[in-house]
Amino acid sequence: MTELYDVAIIGGGPAGASAAIYTSRQDLKTIILEKGLIGGLINNAPFLENYPGFDPAPGIQLGIKLQEQLDKLNVKLEMQEITDIDKIEEGFLLRNNDFSIKAKSVIITTGSVYRHLNVPGEEELLGKGVAYCATCDAPLFKDKTVAIIGGGDSAFRSAQVLTDICKKVYLFDFAEEFIATNTIIDDVKTKDNIELHNNTSVLEILGKDKVEKIKIKNRKNDEIKEIEIDGIFINIGTVPSSQLAEGLGIELDKNNFIKVDEDQMTNISGIFAAGDITGTWSQAIYAAGKGALTGFKVFEYLKDNKKI
């Protein structure tokens, strides 16, 4: 017999974990469905700052704390990737080929994935010098030369990690000015082994069995040249993981983020969404706040509709 929950949360990042804390404390039977680690992409962050109660620390420490808190609240966790959701009499049937549960309500907090450059050589050399997470892969490039692509906080956080490990680091950004926080930029500029370049496009990643060079273009004078490197870290933001929502007929905006109302509900009654998947400010503290709100709104929804 397929088990019935009051709320099923798809995704275990800060938004999903926070929602689960609030629903479980309202005595709602709660399950989190997460194919990876609790914490989501925050686990890959070299440093987590500006999070109340936390000194600057690797993001995985927040993921560990979230897991510990969920364990204390006895929140059920299944390491599953949900591929289909069907409307049923009790609410919704969530399933994949090997797993299924029923839920009276659903919260989608599937977050986002790394944005790709979509240039020749990127897919072919993935794992062979092409990387997206400095925290994960920096040790592979000890005393080597690498390039970072991007101009935001994630790119400069990668630079902080890689400049301590690599012989030489280049940072190339498409834009006229970097958008990272000034304090992070200032810190990176103190490193002797990094070069910072704006107005630069990556045209191609070159190499046979591993990354050997990148072909870049100066957007001001159209000069094209090749730079010898051993690896490239692509930090140009993320894109929403909204394929499941799209298949359900949930309304998305022009950038494929889930649209929600003031109660965090989608256009399908009983299905809510929170965190990066809704296109909000991409910060862990903001996602956690919206997750908390969503958890409370789910409780109100179930109570108002006499489902609890």
Secondary structure, DSSP 8 states (H G I E B T S, - for coil): ---EEEEEEE--SHHHHHHHHHHHHTT--EEEE-SS-TTGGGGG-S-B-S-TT--SB-THHHHHHHHHHHHHTT-EEE-----EEEEETTEEEEE-SS-EEEEEEEEE---EEE-----TTTTTTBTTTEES-HHHHGGGGTTSEEEEE--SHHHHHHHHHHTTT-SEEEEE-SSSS--S-HHHHHHHHT-TTEEEE-SEEEEEEE-SSS--EEEEEETTT--EEEEE-SEEEE-S-EEE--HHHHHHT--B-TTS-B---TTSB-SSTTEEE-GGGGT----HHHHHHHHHHHHHHHHHHHHHTT--
